[in-house]
Each structure stands twice: as structure tokens, then as C-alpha cells.
Amino acid sequence: MLTNRTAALFFSFLLIGPLSTTAQGDIEHLAPEKGQGGTAREIVSKLEMLHYNKLKVGDKMSESLWNEYIDALDPTKSYFLASDINEFRAWQNRMDDQLRAGDVKAGFEIYNRFRLRMSTRLDKILSQLDKSLPPFNFDRNESLELDREESKWPESASVADDLWRKRLKSSVLSLRLTGKTDEEIRDLLVRRYKGQQKRLQQQNSDDVFELYMNSLTRLYDPHSNYLSPRSLENFNMSMSLSLEGIGAVLQADEEYTKVARLVAGGPADRTGKIKPNDKIVGVGQDKEGEMVDVVGWRLDDVVDLIRGKAGTYVRLETIPTGGDGTHKTILIKRSKVKLEDQAAKKAVFEFSDGKKNYKVGVINLPTFYIDFDAYRRRDPNYKSTTRDVAKLLTELKEENVDGIILDLRNNGGGSLQEATMLTDLFIDQGPVVQIRHANEQISRHNRSRSRAMYRGPLLVLINRLSASASEIFAGAIQDYNRGLVVGNQSFGKGTVQTMAPLKEGQLKITQSKFYRVSGDSTQHAGVKPDILMPQMINAESVGESAYDTALPWDRIHAVPHAKYLNLKSLIPSLISKHNKRTESDPDFIFLRDQFKFESERSDKKYISLNEVMREHEREAVNQRLLSMENRRRSAKGLEPYKDFEAYEESESEEVAAIGGPVEIKLEKDPVLNEAGYIMADFIGLSDKASKAPPQVANF
């Protein structure tokens, strides 16, 4: 599950390294800098005045801040000792008063102890690796706890030593299973821990202050952040350069850098071999450059290593989510994701309801975009979502399609203006979304056209990664009964952030909340589809509800809006046909089996440190993956793979990062294919939906 500490590390840093003993080292003691106290007071004041939640920084929040900050530093409860935690309790109920007074001493004192523990542990591990690997017994039946959130703090240095013995043993065993020699493993681990030492020594007062302040902002909600001047510079750079590189949004998750999401149409997305939640453990430059181990690195340092000029290559060593822990290397050609690569695109396919064939148009929309620069220049040819979709709708109508599918899967949002304007194309006059602000005032965005551009059968396809603007559009279509919403429950981000300037840095703060015309918030709950598809992303680990401090779902008054179709009379029949069609479909059986398998593996609490058992587990994972794939292939009349190596080889074929829009294909997209059949059923049954209110048009 994505906790607050994980969410927070998007804009801050995480120093991961071992710690345990109380021996003093030569590590520098960091102290607050002039001006940070004033910034802390300013942050407290703006959070209390401007944030949607209107929480006061008081005694209760002081205790929460204490817990959150320690958790951010030591999420695995393996760095601090129990004695450290007991000592820190002196600040548990005083942090609120200190921050109001501009005193950030507690944050620095706790961090300095963490820094000392980390430095001492790194020294100890490197001394163990001085000449050779420690003599681990891989025949011994012992295990390492993977999730230590509910574990106790080590009561002594010896308990911490044993925990880190297991962690080091697990790292060695994992690398042994990749085929590396003992010498190669030792060299890699020495570089890893020396790199952590170097980065630890480079930390400064700004880093500590930012981490401390973000522990406070996370108590308000996961999307409010303090950005130090350095982080603000990186943030602004990422906004302009995020589309030049590999096209992936990364976040820190304990000692790993994890893929948060992929930029649609970007180089990483085009490979088809990277998914959200995959962990990046190594980065290599060009096709033959040295693979640099990045476990335990700062997030911004990993990003700097991955970034590069368009046309150059980067290699990523990853641990795929839901796999057997085996590392995979992916070659990616860096490129700049052009606006046209993310632009809406169309295709036309034919589907049957068993009685009649129908032409169905598909519009794929990766994001809600607008070329603001061209728009401000009043360029008559500026690109935007609405303009492009309107053009595609005209073309599809000229092709005499019987219905249209709008594919918003993996669409993380974008321009609110474009979300409301896009809705204009499909409904007649009426409200689209409500926004409640921190002062409790409610504003509404209404459509501007008096008549919809497209009035035929419509299906909106969403999944767990459809967020924000996607949810506004899908929610409006659903509330108006304008069309079917099919897929999976969406992300659930129904909040709006703004940047508030500070004397030093800026505060990204949540000030508003989205509501549908039905009065329901899109926050937390997202949009629930009328017809469910097999789940492919674990909602417990991805989505707004996965954040501990996500603002809750609630509702306000509905606003008058039309109802286009009597969908309640159609949906049961559509679901029945869908279930009958997919219960024996090889691709859907595979999708359901795959999700079940990955869920089982994500629930794993311990990992064996016995080499034979780990080999057996790995072989069992590989055989299950092979079995699932071969059942699918056999059912489709394809030749099964002879062994896992043949299957893996087919999966690892390089996909070139080329320019231009990605072609819409059905053969590798069973969900879109099934959506087409649902649309055919929908059109075939549409005569039953003709009893619409007189003020709206029928199909």
C-alpha cells in the first residue's frame, strides 16, 4: 500500500542505508540555517489559512508530525534503536509550538541521530566487505521480513546487527541468483554503499528542512508539498524537460526508485516493457556503458542519471512488479515527446452483436492537452484536445461509424478547461463539474455549446490510472446517462493544487475539490464503471485511496442536469452478454489469472534466505507464468512455448523508440476488443433506450 511516507518522497529525498550502533563517527552535525525558522512559520500560517482541510497545527498534529517524520526517515524500523525513539519522545507534543515560534531544532536533532546511525552502519558493512563477502550460510532455513511497518524498533545494537546481516545476505543471494560471481557481487555492493556514504556526506541543511516540512504538509493531504529552492528548480525543470528523456514519472519508495507512471507516447511507454511500480535498480549510459547501481540513491540523482539528450540511449535494470525478483535490462532511446505524439488518434473496427455488424470508431486520448503558448499567441491552428477530437469526430461521422469508444485508460489528466470543453462535444447545454473551494464557495463549469457535436452511441473506457480531468469527463458522461463507462474504478484524484510563494521556495497546496453534477466527489472513490473489466492494477497500491492522508469522499448538492438514456434498463443485459462472452475467453482468463498471481505475490510478508528454497520459488514462479501464457496460446490455436527461456526471449525483444502516434491495435488489447463488442450490443439494444426526456436527442 502507498503510505504517506511513500507519497511524500516524490519531491523530497530518502537516504537509505543501514544503521545500528551508537558509536560516534566523523559525520558532520547539521544545523538550521538563517531564514528557515521564518519559512517554517510561513508554511504553518499558509497551511492553516489556505489549505482546503483547514487543520490547525496543535498538540494532536504535533504527535502526528512526530510519527510521520520518524516514519519518513526510517520506514522499515531498522535504523533507529528503541532507545532513540524513547529519547525523541521529549519532542512528541512540542513540535507544534516550536514551529509556530520558528524553531526547527527537533527536526534537525532527530535527523542528525539518523545520519549518525546510517554513517556507522555503512562503515560497518563496508568493513565486512573489505576483502571478500561475509561467509553466509545459504543452506540455513531463515527468512527476512519484507514489511516491517508493524515491527518493533530494535531493542539493542545486536538486534539491529542481526537484522542487517539478513538484509546484506538477502542482497548477496539475490545477486547470486542473477548469475553474478562472488567477486562481482562484492564489487557491486561496495560501490553501492560507498555511493550512499558519499551522498550522505553531501546532505545539507536545506535537505533536512525540506524533509521535515514535507512531513508536516503530508498531514494535510498527499498532494501538498514544500519545495525548497533547489527542489523548485528541479520541479520547474521537470515540467519542461519531463518529456525529453524516457517519458516516465519516478518516485522514491524506501531504498528503490519506482516508476509512478509513464508518459503516454514516450520512449518508456513505447517499449511495452515498463509498468507502474517497477523498480529501477541500475542505470547504464548508451548501449555498452557501465551499469551503475542506484539502490539507495536520492531520487533527483537517479533522475539526473536517466535524463539525457534526445537520440542517445540509456539502459535501465529493473525489477518488474509481480515477477519473481529477476532483474531485467531494457534499452531505451531517449527522445522528446512531441505534442503530436500525445495527440488524440482514431481507428475504425467492425464488431457484431451476433445479428448485425457495426462500424465502431475508437478515439485514444492519452492526456488532456493544450498548446498554451500558441493559444496565448492567438495562433488559429493551436493544438488542443477538444480541437483534435472534434476533427476526429467529423472524420468518423464521414466514415459512417455506428458508435464511438473514447479510450481514457492511463490518462492521468491535464487541462481542466479541456476536460469541460471536450464534454461540450457530447452533451447539450448544462453543467459539467462543480468545484468547492477552501472558503466553501462553489463554482461550476458549464458547457458552452447549445448543441452537442456528436449525438450517437458513446462508450468511455477507463482504468485505475485514469485520473483528474479524465474523471471529470467520465463522471459527467455517466451522470448525464450520455453513454456507458466501462473498465475499472478510476484513480480518485479529485483535488486541485496551487503554488503559493514563500520567502524561500514555494508551497504546493490543495485548495479546492472537484464534484460531479450529481453532487458526488471524484476524490478517493473515483468513477466506478457501469461494466467492469478484469483488474490489472492493484487498487490497494495504486490510486488516491492508497494514500493514508487522502482527503475523504463526500458529496454536495446536485445541480439540475438532463438524463439522456435509460441505461438502467440496458446495463443488466449488457453485463450478462459481457460475462458470457468473457468467461471462456483465453485473453480474459489470462488477465484474471495474472492479476490473482501478482496479488498473491504482493501479499508476501517474508522472503527466504535459503538458496535452494529461493531457487525453487523462482522456478515455481517461472513455471506458473509459462503455464498461464501457454494455456492462453493453446486456447487461441497458437503454438505453446517449449520452456520459460523461450517465453522470456519473446517477451524481451527490443521495441524501438520511434516517433509518431502509437497505432491502435486490437490483437494485443483484449480489453479494447471486448469494449467493441459491448458497444455492438449497446447499439443493438439502443432502441430500448429511446424513451429519453423530450429536451434531449435520442440515438
SEGUMI-947929 format. One line per 10 residues: number of its first residue (from 1); their letters; for each residue x, y, z of C-alpha. Coordinates in steps of 0.02 Angstrom, whole numbers. Example, Ala and Ser with C-alpha at 12.3 -4.5 7.8 and 13.67 -1.06 7.14 Angstrom:
! residues 2
1) as) 615,-225,390; 684,-53,357
//
This chain:
! residues 699
1) mltnrtaalf) 0,0,0; 61,176,-39; 79,261,129; 105,445,164; 291,420,179; 298,346,3; 193,483,-73; 298,616,9; 458,561,-69; 401,620,-241
11) fsflligpls) 477,793,-215; 590,759,-67; 733,638,-40; 758,475,50; 925,421,119; 929,234,127; 1068,145,213; 1096,32,359; 1119,89,537; 1128,17,710
21) ttaqgdiehl) 1266,50,835; 1285,204,943; 1469,230,908; 1516,409,867; 1583,445,692; 1656,591,596; 1491,635,513; 1454,822,512; 1318,887,628; 1191,984,526
31) apekgqggta) 1107,1138,599; 964,1252,542; 1012,1396,430; 958,1575,448; 788,1604,373; 723,1426,391; 633,1468,552; 540,1609,466; 496,1494,320; 429,1365,443
41) reivskleml) 315,1496,521; 259,1549,348; 219,1369,298; 116,1341,456; 21,1502,427; -19,1466,244; -70,1286,278; -192,1343,412; -263,1486,308; -261,1417,131
51) hynklkvgdk) -274,1228,136; -442,1150,96; -434,1044,254; -421,1192,374; -323,1095,504; -239,1187,647; -62,1146,697; -92,1097,878; -49,962,1005; -137,823,910
61) mseslwneyi) -47,868,749; 117,880,843; 106,696,888; 58,652,709; 205,754,642; 323,664,761; 263,495,698; 264,549,516; 439,621,520; 516,469,604
71) daldptksyf) 421,357,484; 488,456,336; 666,432,396; 651,251,449; 502,168,363; 573,-8,390; 606,20,577; 782,-42,556; 887,115,576; 841,192,743
81) lasdinefra) 855,95,905; 712,86,1029; 816,195,1145; 824,329,1010; 635,330,992; 612,344,1180; 731,491,1184; 639,576,1040; 475,569,1138; 529,728,1226
91) wqnrmddqlr) 477,821,1067; 316,724,1035; 198,859,1100; 309,1011,1072; 336,1016,885; 182,1124,853; 236,1259,974; 414,1254,908; 360,1276,727; 247,1422,771
101) agdvkagfei) 398,1502,854; 509,1465,703; 606,1331,796; 652,1179,690; 779,1107,811; 682,946,841; 685,901,656; 872,926,647; 912,833,807; 812,681,752
111) ynrfrlrmst) 890,686,580; 1067,701,649; 1040,543,750; 977,456,594; 1130,519,500; 1246,453,634; 1162,282,635; 1173,273,447; 1354,325,439; 1404,200,572
121) rldkilsqld) 1313,58,485; 1387,99,315; 1560,95,391; 1524,-73,470; 1454,-151,311; 1600,-89,207; 1721,-163,333; 1630,-330,314; 1653,-316,126; 1834,-257,139
131) kslppfnfdr) 1916,-408,56; 1778,-533,20; 1597,-572,51; 1548,-623,228; 1536,-814,247; 1347,-828,235; 1266,-999,257; 1137,-1011,118; 1084,-1185,175; 1013,-1114,335
141) nesleldree) 823,-1100,345; 792,-920,390; 695,-778,313; 692,-588,300; 537,-490,346; 485,-385,196; 355,-273,278; 415,-205,445; 282,-71,466; 208,-161,616
151) skwpesasva) 375,-221,684; 460,-157,840; 613,-47,843; 774,-146,877; 799,-154,1065; 988,-159,1051; 1133,-140,931; 1149,-330,921; 967,-348,865; 995,-216,731
161) ddlwrkrlks) 1157,-303,679; 1063,-466,651; 929,-377,550; 1061,-300,437; 1153,-465,425; 994,-535,347; 973,-385,234; 1151,-400,170; 1130,-587,150; 970,-560,50
171) svlslrltgk) 1059,-436,-64; 1200,-559,-94; 1080,-703,-127; 975,-601,-249; 1132,-556,-347; 1193,-737,-343; 1030,-789,-423; 1063,-670,-568; 1221,-767,-608; 1348,-645,-536
181) tdeeirdllv) 1509,-711,-458; 1557,-676,-278; 1687,-551,-337; 1561,-461,-447; 1436,-457,-303; 1563,-386,-182; 1618,-252,-305; 1438,-201,-339; 1393,-192,-154; 1550,-94,-111
191) rrykgqqkrl) 1506,33,-246; 1327,39,-183; 1372,76,-2; 1515,193,-44; 1395,288,-154; 1275,302,-7; 1417,364,101; 1458,499,-24; 1277,555,-41; 1258,555,148
201) qqqnsddvfe) 1405,672,164; 1331,787,32; 1169,815,128; 1144,991,192; 1028,1094,298; 906,1126,155; 881,938,131; 838,912,314; 722,1062,321; 629,1006,165
211) lymnsltrly) 603,831,232; 541,899,399; 421,1021,318; 352,890,200; 315,778,347; 202,920,403; 120,953,234; 80,768,213; -30,776,366; -145,890,266
221) dphsnylspr) -151,781,109; -29,686,-3; -26,819,-140; 31,966,-35; 220,988,-34; 354,1110,17; 482,1137,-120; 650,1208,-67; 736,1324,-192; 835,1175,-258
231) slenfnmsms) 682,1063,-273; 583,1205,-351; 716,1222,-485; 709,1034,-517; 519,1039,-519; 515,1180,-647; 645,1088,-749; 544,928,-743; 391,1020,-805; 486,1074,-960
241) lslegigavl) 603,925,-979; 497,780,-917; 451,746,-1097; 633,742,-1152; 715,583,-1091; 622,420,-1066; 450,492,-1025; 422,420,-852; 374,496,-685; 478,420,-544
251) qadeeytkva) 460,420,-356; 564,356,-211; 499,205,-117; 612,159,28; 781,112,-48; 717,99,-226; 669,217,-366; 499,163,-429; 403,202,-588; 249,304,-537
261) rlvaggpadr) 176,321,-712; 227,325,-894; 204,473,-1009; 89,414,-1147; 181,404,-1311; 351,421,-1226; 502,310,-1257; 474,205,-1100; 291,181,-1143; 336,127,-1319
271) tgkikpndki) 448,-15,-1261; 298,-101,-1185; 416,-173,-1054; 399,-48,-911; 249,-38,-796; 199,69,-646; 276,3,-485; 427,-73,-575; 586,-38,-475; 741,36,-558
281) vgvgqdkege) 899,-35,-481; 1028,11,-612; 1059,141,-748; 1183,124,-891; 1229,252,-1024; 1222,206,-1208; 1216,26,-1267; 1377,-32,-1184; 1409,88,-1040; 1437,29,-862
291) mvdvvgwrld) 1277,-12,-767; 1275,100,-613; 1187,26,-461; 1062,156,-397; 987,65,-247; 982,190,-103; 1012,342,-214; 922,507,-196; 777,522,-316; 843,677,-404
301) dvvdlirgka) 1014,595,-429; 932,446,-514; 829,563,-623; 987,658,-673; 1069,494,-723; 921,441,-830; 897,608,-916; 993,643,-1074; 988,716,-1247; 862,654,-1373
311) gtyvrletip) 935,521,-1486; 1051,446,-1354; 1022,280,-1268; 1000,233,-1085; 986,59,-1010; 878,26,-858; 899,-125,-747; 729,-157,-668; 639,-275,-551; 468,-295,-633
321) tggdgthkti) 318,-286,-520; 234,-452,-490; 382,-551,-558; 499,-673,-473; 626,-540,-425; 733,-570,-578; 817,-415,-646; 783,-362,-825; 881,-240,-933; 786,-126,-1051
331) likrskvkle) 866,-20,-1187; 777,145,-1218; 814,277,-1347; 788,447,-1269; 679,566,-1366; 573,719,-1343; 389,675,-1330; 308,794,-1451; 133,858,-1428; 76,765,-1582
341) dqaakkavfe) 139,602,-1506; 16,628,-1363; -122,691,-1475; -289,603,-1494; -290,471,-1631; -426,365,-1709; -459,197,-1788; -612,106,-1854; -654,-77,-1820; -801,-191,-1855
351) fsdgkknykv) -894,-287,-1719; -1050,-394,-1715; -1186,-418,-1585; -1223,-589,-1661; -1357,-521,-1775; -1280,-372,-1862; -1108,-298,-1895; -1069,-121,-1836; -930,0,-1876; -856,67,-1714
361) gvinlptfyi) -739,216,-1707; -606,219,-1571; -527,381,-1511; -375,358,-1399; -339,507,-1287; -176,492,-1185; -193,660,-1095; -294,821,-1090; -176,939,-1178; -171,1115,-1247
371) dfdayrrrdp) -29,1213,-1325; -40,1361,-1207; 97,1460,-1294; 10,1450,-1462; -157,1484,-1379; -90,1643,-1296; -16,1699,-1462; -191,1677,-1536; -123,1555,-1663; -279,1497,-1757
381) nyksttrdva) -201,1324,-1777; -155,1292,-1595; -171,1110,-1540; -289,1056,-1403; -383,901,-1351; -553,971,-1398; -500,1037,-1568; -415,872,-1613; -559,762,-1552; -686,873,-1644
391) klltelkeen) -587,845,-1804; -583,658,-1775; -769,654,-1739; -802,739,-1905; -693,611,-1994; -777,465,-1906; -951,530,-1948; -896,541,-2130; -845,358,-2116; -1022,319,-2055
401) vdgiildlrn) -974,239,-1891; -1117,170,-1787; -1039,215,-1619; -883,285,-1538; -769,224,-1398; -667,358,-1310; -517,272,-1230; -457,364,-1074; -356,221,-999; -193,281,-920
411) ngggslqeat) -246,461,-950; -182,550,-795; -274,712,-831; -212,881,-883; -307,1039,-927; -471,1063,-833; -526,1181,-971; -503,1043,-1099; -600,917,-993; -751,1031,-987
421) mltdlfidqg) -737,1083,-1170; -722,902,-1225; -883,863,-1134; -962,1002,-1240; -941,891,-1392; -1055,756,-1322; -1192,840,-1218; -1311,984,-1244; -1311,1136,-1133; -1282,1104,-948
431) pvvqirhane) -1155,1099,-805; -1002,986,-815; -912,996,-647; -927,1084,-480; -778,1149,-381; -787,1185,-196; -650,1298,-131; -570,1313,40; -687,1458,81; -833,1338,45
441) qisrhnrsrs) -888,1437,-108; -942,1328,-254; -907,1371,-435; -973,1275,-584; -903,1246,-756; -1041,1241,-886; -1028,1185,-1065; -1031,1325,-1193; -1112,1245,-1346; -1301,1244,-1363
451) ramyrgpllv) -1299,1078,-1455; -1184,927,-1448; -1072,893,-1596; -1088,704,-1582; -1254,629,-1528; -1231,444,-1564; -1188,293,-1455; -1040,328,-1340; -931,217,-1230; -795,286,-1115
461) linrlsasas) -656,166,-1068; -562,199,-904; -443,109,-786; -356,138,-620; -233,259,-700; -370,371,-770; -363,523,-657; -414,702,-627; -478,778,-792; -517,602,-856
471) eifagaiqdy) -629,576,-705; -718,741,-733; -761,692,-912; -809,512,-872; -910,567,-721; -1008,693,-824; -1046,566,-961; -1105,444,-828; -1211,571,-732; -1298,627,-891
481) nrglvvgnqs) -1327,445,-940; -1249,502,-1104; -1151,342,-1130; -1078,188,-1049; -925,195,-937; -827,32,-948; -666,-30,-867; -602,-12,-689; -628,110,-546; -526,265,-586
491) fgkgtvqtma) -384,340,-484; -489,454,-372; -390,617,-376; -522,749,-352; -418,891,-281; -342,1048,-355; -171,1119,-306; -97,1291,-324; 78,1359,-296; 96,1481,-151
501) plkegqlkit) 259,1583,-150; 369,1585,6; 521,1688,51; 622,1530,19; 546,1404,-102; 362,1376,-135; 217,1282,-59; 110,1172,-170; -55,1171,-78; -226,1090,-103
511) qskfyrvsgd) -360,1225,-108; -509,1151,-199; -605,991,-229; -697,925,-382; -879,868,-377; -986,790,-511; -1152,866,-564; -1232,726,-462; -1150,803,-309; -1030,657,-284
521) stqhagvkpd) -846,696,-264; -721,612,-379; -599,617,-234; -547,450,-161; -689,348,-239; -653,397,-419; -777,348,-555; -849,173,-545; -886,96,-715; -1055,31,-769
531) ilmpqminae) -972,-128,-833; -814,-198,-753; -664,-266,-845; -532,-380,-766; -425,-283,-644; -243,-266,-697; -181,-139,-569; -195,-169,-382; -307,-32,-314; -232,-55,-141
541) svgesaydta) -62,4,-200; -109,125,-341; -239,261,-326; -292,401,-210; -367,281,-83; -193,205,-60; -131,366,25; -156,373,213; -198,559,217; -301,571,58
551) lpwdrihavp) -449,687,80; -611,588,102; -753,561,-19; -906,668,14; -1046,748,-81; -1131,915,-104; -1297,964,-182; -1328,900,-357; -1363,1026,-495; -1502,1005,-624
561) hakylnlksl) -1444,907,-774; -1525,805,-912; -1534,616,-922; -1507,556,-1100; -1539,369,-1091; -1625,243,-981; -1462,148,-956; -1526,55,-803; -1636,-47,-918; -1490,-89,-1033
571) ipsliskhnk) -1344,-120,-916; -1403,-288,-843; -1419,-362,-1018; -1251,-289,-1071; -1166,-361,-916; -1243,-532,-946; -1182,-535,-1127; -1011,-472,-1073; -992,-605,-938; -1048,-744,-1053
581) rtesdpdfif) -927,-688,-1188; -775,-669,-1075; -794,-812,-952; -711,-930,-1076; -609,-801,-1172; -424,-852,-1165; -361,-673,-1150; -480,-631,-1009; -441,-792,-917; -258,-746,-932
591) lrdqfkfese) -288,-568,-867; -385,-631,-716; -254,-765,-678; -113,-640,-697; -192,-516,-577; -228,-652,-450; -49,-713,-461; 27,-540,-441; -89,-503,-294; -32,-662,-207
601) rsdkkyisln) 149,-614,-230; 122,-435,-170; 47,-504,-8; 207,-597,31; 273,-547,203; 438,-641,208; 573,-693,87; 677,-849,111; 866,-834,134; 891,-1017,91
611) evmreherea) 966,-1030,-83; 882,-1195,-130; 712,-1132,-73; 735,-969,-167; 781,-1067,-324; 625,-1175,-302; 518,-1019,-277; 593,-940,-431; 564,-1096,-534; 385,-1107,-471
621) vnqrllsmen) 353,-926,-521; 427,-954,-693; 327,-1113,-720; 165,-1030,-668; 196,-884,-785; 236,-1005,-926; 83,-1111,-888; -34,-961,-890; 37,-900,-1055; 34,-1072,-1137
631) rrrsakglep) -147,-1101,-1085; -189,-937,-1170; -90,-981,-1326; -162,-1156,-1341; -340,-1092,-1322; -307,-969,-1464; -232,-1100,-1577; -53,-1038,-1555; 98,-1148,-1527; 146,-1156,-1340
641) ykdfeayees) 321,-1107,-1286; 436,-1255,-1254; 509,-1182,-1096; 520,-1023,-993; 677,-966,-1084; 584,-964,-1249; 441,-868,-1169; 560,-743,-1088; 654,-718,-1251; 493,-674,-1341
651) eseevaaigg) 449,-550,-1203; 618,-464,-1208; 626,-425,-1393; 678,-244,-1412; 544,-120,-1464; 620,32,-1549; 577,205,-1483; 511,285,-1641; 417,446,-1671; 237,472,-1718
661) pveiklekdp) 74,420,-1635; 57,242,-1572; -56,139,-1684; -218,74,-1606; -218,-116,-1618; -347,-242,-1559; -244,-401,-1565; -139,-352,-1414; -278,-263,-1321; -415,-384,-1265
671) vlneagyima) -497,-250,-1157; -521,-132,-1304; -579,-279,-1411; -712,-325,-1283; -764,-143,-1267; -801,-151,-1453; -918,-299,-1428; -1003,-210,-1283; -1029,-62,-1399; -1105,-176,-1531
681) dfiglsdkas) -1225,-246,-1401; -1263,-69,-1343; -1307,-12,-1519; -1412,-166,-1548; -1511,-132,-1389; -1519,57,-1414; -1699,52,-1471; -1744,11,-1291; -1657,171,-1237; -1759,285,-1347
691) kappqvanf) -1875,338,-1208; -1773,490,-1162; -1838,657,-1096; -1905,765,-1237; -1773,900,-1213; -1631,786,-1267; -1598,696,-1429; -1614,509,-1446; -1498,392,-1542
//
